[in-house]
Amino acid sequence: MTSHTLFFLFVAFTLLILIPFFVIRDLKRDKKLTDIFISNLMLLVIFLVSIGEVLRTILSTESMYNFNQILFLFIVIFLVSPAIFILFYHLNSDIKIFSNPKEYKYYWAYKIRYVILTIQTVLFIIAIYRFYLMYIIVFK
């Protein structure tokens, strides 16, 4: 094992302890389940990537190819799909908030809200395109 593998193994074990801790802490604070999911989503992705990096040194190339396909499908089904569902579920209430100038801390942010929404939409489209490129690489 290389030093990088030991680092990723340490990260995986640390996240294996931290993710349930953060979830339990947020449940005790009576946060919504969607907020808990969104706040821990990146930690879960980092955990899966670190597990993949550790397994890369252990498994053969063919096994790693199969693992990458399963990991990609897992991320799509259990992480990306719920995140997109949450986005569209909250879109209607967010539009009402965007149209109310009293919801903004600064009035200039209300004036450029359509620019901010356009930038967010472009970033979302770029993320979907990058995800498509990952699909092409994994299932090539």
C-alpha positions as CSV (number, residue, x, y, z in Angstrom):
1,M,0.0,0.0,0.0
2,T,1.2,3.5,-0.8
3,S,1.0,6.5,1.4
4,H,-1.9,7.8,-0.7
5,T,-3.8,4.6,0.0
6,L,-3.3,4.9,3.7
7,F,-4.5,8.5,3.5
8,F,-7.7,7.5,1.7
9,L,-8.2,4.6,4.2
10,F,-7.9,7.1,7.0
11,V,-10.4,9.5,5.3
12,A,-12.9,6.6,4.8
13,F,-12.8,5.5,8.4
14,T,-13.0,9.1,9.6
15,L,-16.1,9.7,7.4
16,L,-17.6,6.4,8.5
17,I,-17.6,7.9,12.0
18,L,-18.5,11.5,11.1
19,I,-21.4,11.0,8.8
20,P,-23.6,9.1,11.3
21,F,-22.5,11.6,14.0
22,F,-23.7,14.6,11.9
23,V,-27.0,12.8,10.9
24,I,-27.8,12.0,14.6
25,R,-26.8,15.6,15.6
26,D,-29.1,17.1,13.0
27,L,-32.0,14.8,13.9
28,K,-31.7,15.9,17.5
29,R,-31.8,19.5,16.4
30,D,-35.1,18.7,14.6
31,K,-33.8,19.6,11.1
32,K,-35.8,18.5,8.1
33,L,-34.7,15.3,6.4
34,T,-34.0,17.2,3.1
35,D,-31.7,19.5,5.0
36,I,-29.9,16.6,6.5
37,F,-29.6,14.9,3.1
38,I,-28.2,18.0,1.4
39,S,-25.8,18.9,4.2
40,N,-24.2,15.4,4.2
41,L,-24.3,14.7,0.5
42,M,-20.8,15.8,-0.2
43,L,-19.4,13.8,2.7
44,L,-21.0,10.7,1.3
45,V,-19.5,11.3,-2.1
46,I,-16.1,11.8,-0.6
47,F,-16.5,8.6,1.4
48,L,-17.4,6.6,-1.7
49,V,-14.5,8.1,-3.6
50,S,-12.0,7.3,-0.8
51,I,-13.4,3.7,-0.7
52,G,-12.8,3.5,-4.5
53,E,-9.3,4.7,-4.2
54,V,-8.5,2.1,-1.5
55,L,-10.1,-0.7,-3.5
56,R,-8.1,0.4,-6.6
57,T,-4.9,-0.9,-5.0
58,I,-6.5,-4.2,-3.9
59,L,-8.7,-5.2,-6.9
60,S,-7.7,-6.1,-10.4
61,T,-8.5,-3.9,-13.4
62,E,-11.6,-5.8,-14.5
63,S,-13.0,-5.9,-10.9
64,M,-12.3,-2.2,-10.6
65,Y,-14.1,-1.5,-13.9
66,N,-17.2,-3.4,-12.5
67,F,-16.9,-1.5,-9.2
68,N,-16.8,1.8,-11.0
69,Q,-20.0,1.0,-12.9
70,I,-21.8,-0.1,-9.8
71,L,-20.5,3.0,-7.9
72,F,-21.7,5.3,-10.8
73,L,-25.2,3.7,-10.8
74,F,-25.3,4.0,-6.9
75,I,-24.5,7.7,-7.1
76,V,-27.1,8.3,-9.8
77,I,-29.8,6.4,-8.1
78,F,-29.3,7.3,-4.4
79,L,-27.6,10.8,-4.6
80,V,-28.3,12.6,-7.8
81,S,-31.9,11.6,-8.4
82,P,-33.0,12.6,-4.9
83,A,-31.1,15.9,-5.1
84,I,-32.8,16.7,-8.4
85,F,-36.2,15.7,-6.9
86,I,-35.5,18.0,-4.0
87,L,-34.6,20.8,-6.3
88,F,-37.8,20.6,-8.3
89,Y,-39.9,20.0,-5.2
90,H,-38.7,23.3,-3.6
91,L,-38.7,25.3,-6.8
92,N,-42.2,26.7,-6.5
93,S,-41.7,28.0,-2.9
94,D,-38.3,29.4,-3.9
95,I,-39.8,31.3,-6.8
96,K,-42.2,33.0,-4.3
97,I,-39.2,33.9,-2.1
98,F,-37.3,35.3,-5.1
99,S,-40.1,37.6,-6.1
100,N,-40.4,39.2,-2.6
101,P,-37.9,42.0,-2.2
102,K,-38.2,41.8,1.6
103,E,-36.7,38.3,1.6
104,Y,-33.3,39.7,0.5
105,K,-30.8,41.1,2.9
106,Y,-29.5,43.5,0.3
107,Y,-31.8,45.3,-2.2
108,W,-29.2,45.1,-5.0
109,A,-29.4,41.3,-4.8
110,Y,-33.1,41.6,-5.5
111,K,-32.3,43.7,-8.6
112,I,-29.9,41.1,-10.1
113,R,-31.9,38.0,-9.1
114,Y,-32.5,37.0,-12.7
115,V,-28.7,37.2,-13.3
116,I,-28.1,35.0,-10.3
117,L,-30.8,32.5,-11.4
118,T,-29.3,32.4,-14.9
119,I,-25.8,31.7,-13.5
120,Q,-27.2,28.9,-11.3
121,T,-29.0,27.4,-14.3
122,V,-25.8,27.5,-16.4
123,L,-23.9,25.8,-13.6
124,F,-26.6,23.1,-13.3
125,I,-26.4,22.5,-17.1
126,I,-22.6,22.2,-16.9
127,A,-22.9,19.8,-14.0
128,I,-25.3,17.6,-16.0
129,Y,-23.0,17.7,-19.0
130,R,-20.0,16.7,-16.8
131,F,-22.1,13.9,-15.4
132,Y,-22.8,12.7,-18.9
133,L,-19.1,12.7,-19.7
134,M,-18.5,10.6,-16.6
135,Y,-21.1,8.2,-17.9
136,I,-19.4,7.9,-21.2
137,I,-16.0,7.2,-19.5
138,V,-17.4,4.6,-17.0
139,F,-19.6,2.7,-19.5
140,K,-17.2,2.8,-22.5
